[in-house]
Amino acid sequence: METTKNKMKVEIWSDVMCPYCYMGKRKFETALSQFNEAADVEIVWKSFQLSPDMITAPDKSIHQLLADLMEISIEEAKEYNDRVTNSAKQYGLVYNFDTAIPANSFNAHRFSHLAKQHGLQDEAEERLFKAYFSDGKNVDDIPTLIQLGVEIGLDADELKTALESDMYADDVRKDLYEARQIGVRGVPFFLFDNKLSVSGAQDSKVFLETLEKAYAQYSGKKLHQPWKLLKN
């Protein structure tokens, strides 16, 4: 696997079931594509669970889940999800809430950590988001995760062995602990070189500006003015 010890690290706390995390990924990617030093940036995805106690329910709709969580009607839940769907379209994303399966994301996070060991974590996150929001797949289901892993180039036997055990569970818990320690209350949350942060799916210009500021510090370039931790 390619070494990244000399690259500036950007850590992204995210949850596969978070619609704004997928949009945030696209916005950050837009910024990164415009960043001259993108080759010197290492992206690390970190685990976060919006609903850690959720019980996977293939027979329950996302609309019903949202209605129960927010104590609103099904109609209001559908209207909310329609607004989110329309927002996602701006970034080329297709959300199919009618077919999305409510699922606990812990196994999906373990899957991501396994992929990280093979330099395929970003591909894993992208496939998980698409599986959950677009394809109506159960991202808590081990055979489904094995299929997704094979699609991005992972070994089916390794996936089966890992996912049918508790491998990478401690890695997920470590990420969750770190999130609590630095005060992450919601996702997506982006931490640049352990110094600057951006909270939420901000405009790509915000991400680009923060990349530039963080890289200036990282590379030792003198800034024109002090830069404080961003919290939006």
C-alpha positions as CSV (number, residue, x, y, z in Angstrom):
1,M,0.0,0.0,0.0
2,E,1.3,3.5,-0.9
3,T,2.8,5.3,2.1
4,T,1.3,8.6,3.0
5,K,3.6,9.6,5.8
6,N,4.7,12.8,4.1
7,K,1.2,14.0,3.2
8,M,-1.2,16.4,5.0
9,K,-4.0,14.4,6.6
10,V,-7.6,15.3,6.3
11,E,-9.8,13.2,8.6
12,I,-13.5,13.0,7.8
13,W,-16.0,11.8,10.5
14,S,-19.1,10.5,8.6
15,D,-21.9,8.0,8.7
16,V,-23.2,6.1,5.7
17,M,-26.8,6.9,6.7
18,C,-26.2,10.6,6.7
19,P,-27.5,12.3,3.5
20,Y,-25.4,15.4,4.1
21,C,-22.2,13.4,4.5
22,Y,-22.6,12.1,0.9
23,M,-23.2,15.7,-0.3
24,G,-20.3,16.9,1.8
25,K,-18.1,14.3,0.2
26,R,-19.0,15.7,-3.3
27,K,-18.4,19.3,-2.1
28,F,-15.0,18.4,-0.6
29,E,-14.0,16.5,-3.8
30,T,-14.8,19.6,-5.8
31,A,-12.5,21.7,-3.6
32,L,-9.8,19.0,-3.7
33,S,-9.9,19.0,-7.5
34,Q,-9.2,22.7,-7.5
35,F,-6.4,22.5,-4.9
36,N,-3.0,22.7,-6.5
37,E,-1.4,20.5,-3.8
38,A,-4.0,17.7,-3.8
39,A,-1.4,15.1,-4.4
40,D,0.0,15.9,-1.0
41,V,-3.3,15.3,0.8
42,E,-4.2,12.0,2.5
43,I,-7.9,11.4,3.2
44,V,-8.8,9.3,6.2
45,W,-12.5,8.4,6.8
46,K,-13.5,8.1,10.5
47,S,-16.5,6.3,11.9
48,F,-19.4,8.1,13.4
49,Q,-22.9,6.7,14.2
50,L,-25.9,9.0,14.2
51,S,-28.1,6.2,15.6
52,P,-25.8,3.7,17.4
53,D,-28.7,1.8,18.9
54,M,-30.6,1.4,15.7
55,I,-32.0,-2.0,14.9
56,T,-31.7,-2.9,11.2
57,A,-35.2,-3.1,9.8
58,P,-35.5,-4.1,6.1
59,D,-39.3,-4.0,6.3
60,K,-39.4,-0.5,7.7
61,S,-39.3,2.6,5.4
62,I,-36.9,5.5,5.9
63,H,-40.0,7.8,5.9
64,Q,-41.5,5.9,8.9
65,L,-38.1,5.9,10.7
66,L,-37.8,9.7,10.2
67,A,-41.4,10.2,11.3
68,D,-40.8,8.2,14.5
69,L,-37.5,10.0,15.3
70,M,-38.9,13.5,14.7
71,E,-42.4,12.8,15.9
72,I,-43.9,14.0,12.7
73,S,-46.4,12.5,10.2
74,I,-45.4,10.2,7.3
75,E,-46.4,13.0,4.9
76,E,-44.1,15.5,6.6
77,A,-41.3,13.0,6.6
78,K,-41.7,12.4,2.9
79,E,-41.7,16.1,2.2
80,Y,-38.5,16.5,4.2
81,N,-36.8,13.6,2.3
82,D,-38.0,15.1,-1.0
83,R,-36.2,18.4,-0.1
84,V,-33.1,16.4,0.7
85,T,-33.4,14.5,-2.5
86,N,-33.6,17.7,-4.5
87,S,-30.6,19.2,-2.7
88,A,-28.6,16.0,-3.6
89,K,-29.4,16.4,-7.3
90,Q,-27.4,19.6,-7.4
91,Y,-24.3,17.5,-6.8
92,G,-25.2,14.7,-9.2
93,L,-26.4,12.3,-6.5
94,V,-29.5,10.1,-6.7
95,Y,-31.4,9.5,-3.4
96,N,-34.1,6.9,-3.4
97,F,-35.6,7.1,0.0
98,D,-38.6,5.0,-1.0
99,T,-36.2,2.0,-1.3
100,A,-33.6,2.8,1.3
101,I,-33.3,0.3,4.1
102,P,-32.9,1.5,7.7
103,A,-29.7,-0.2,8.9
104,N,-27.3,0.0,11.8
105,S,-24.0,1.3,10.3
106,F,-21.5,-0.4,12.6
107,N,-20.7,-3.3,10.1
108,A,-20.4,-0.8,7.3
109,H,-17.8,1.1,9.4
110,R,-15.9,-2.1,9.9
111,F,-16.0,-2.7,6.2
112,S,-14.5,0.8,5.6
113,H,-11.6,0.1,8.0
114,L,-10.8,-3.2,6.2
115,A,-10.8,-1.3,2.9
116,K,-8.4,1.3,4.5
117,Q,-5.8,-1.5,4.9
118,H,-5.8,-2.0,1.2
119,G,-5.8,1.7,0.2
120,L,-9.4,1.5,-0.9
121,Q,-11.2,3.4,1.8
122,D,-12.5,6.2,-0.3
123,E,-13.8,3.7,-2.8
124,A,-15.5,1.9,0.0
125,E,-17.2,5.0,1.4
126,E,-18.4,6.0,-2.1
127,R,-19.8,2.5,-2.7
128,L,-21.5,2.4,0.7
129,F,-23.2,5.8,0.2
130,K,-24.5,4.7,-3.2
131,A,-25.6,1.3,-1.9
132,Y,-27.6,3.0,0.9
133,F,-29.0,6.1,-0.8
134,S,-29.4,5.0,-4.4
135,D,-29.5,1.2,-4.6
136,G,-31.7,0.2,-1.7
137,K,-29.1,-2.2,-0.3
138,N,-28.9,-3.3,3.3
139,V,-25.5,-2.1,4.4
140,D,-25.7,-4.1,7.7
141,D,-26.0,-7.4,5.8
142,I,-22.7,-9.3,5.5
143,P,-23.3,-11.0,2.1
144,T,-24.2,-7.5,0.7
145,L,-21.0,-6.0,2.2
146,I,-19.0,-8.8,0.7
147,Q,-20.5,-8.1,-2.7
148,L,-19.8,-4.4,-2.4
149,G,-16.2,-5.1,-1.4
150,V,-15.6,-7.4,-4.3
151,E,-16.9,-4.7,-6.6
152,I,-14.2,-2.3,-5.4
153,G,-11.4,-4.9,-5.6
154,L,-11.4,-6.5,-2.1
155,D,-11.0,-10.2,-1.6
156,A,-14.3,-12.0,-0.8
157,D,-12.7,-14.6,1.6
158,E,-10.9,-11.9,3.6
159,L,-14.2,-9.9,3.8
160,K,-16.1,-12.9,5.0
161,T,-13.6,-13.8,7.6
162,A,-13.4,-10.2,8.9
163,L,-17.1,-9.4,8.8
164,E,-18.2,-12.6,10.4
165,S,-15.9,-11.9,13.3
166,D,-15.4,-8.8,15.4
167,M,-12.4,-7.6,13.4
168,Y,-12.0,-3.8,13.1
169,A,-14.7,-3.3,15.8
170,D,-12.1,-1.7,18.0
171,D,-11.1,0.7,15.2
172,V,-14.6,1.9,14.9
173,R,-14.9,2.4,18.6
174,K,-11.6,4.3,18.6
175,D,-13.0,6.7,16.0
176,L,-16.2,7.2,18.0
177,Y,-14.2,7.9,21.1
178,E,-12.0,10.4,19.2
179,A,-15.1,12.2,18.0
180,R,-16.3,12.6,21.5
181,Q,-12.9,13.8,22.7
182,I,-12.7,16.6,20.1
183,G,-16.4,17.6,20.5
184,V,-17.9,16.3,17.3
185,R,-21.7,16.5,17.7
186,G,-22.7,16.0,14.1
187,V,-21.4,14.9,10.7
188,P,-19.8,15.4,8.3
189,F,-16.9,16.8,10.3
190,F,-13.6,17.5,8.6
191,L,-10.3,17.9,10.5
192,F,-7.4,19.3,8.5
193,D,-3.9,18.4,9.8
194,N,-5.3,18.2,13.3
195,K,-5.6,22.0,13.4
196,L,-8.4,23.4,11.4
197,S,-11.9,22.0,11.1
198,V,-15.1,22.4,9.1
199,S,-18.4,21.1,10.4
200,G,-21.2,20.3,8.0
201,A,-21.5,20.0,4.2
202,Q,-20.2,23.5,3.6
203,D,-19.8,25.1,0.2
204,S,-16.8,23.8,-1.7
205,K,-15.2,27.3,-1.5
206,V,-15.0,26.9,2.3
207,F,-13.3,23.6,1.9
208,L,-10.8,25.0,-0.7
209,E,-10.0,27.9,1.6
210,T,-9.4,25.7,4.5
211,L,-7.3,23.3,2.5
212,E,-5.1,26.3,1.5
213,K,-4.8,27.6,5.0
214,A,-4.1,24.2,6.5
215,Y,-1.5,23.4,3.8
216,A,0.2,26.7,4.3
217,Q,0.7,25.8,8.0
218,Y,1.6,22.2,7.2
219,S,4.3,23.2,4.6
220,G,5.7,26.0,6.8
221,K,4.6,28.8,4.6
222,K,4.0,32.1,6.5
223,L,0.4,33.2,6.6
224,H,-0.5,36.8,6.2
225,Q,-2.7,36.6,9.3
226,P,-3.4,34.0,12.1
227,W,-6.0,31.4,11.3
228,K,-8.4,30.1,13.9
229,L,-10.2,26.8,14.1
230,L,-13.2,26.8,11.8
231,K,-16.5,25.7,13.3
232,N,-19.5,26.3,11.0
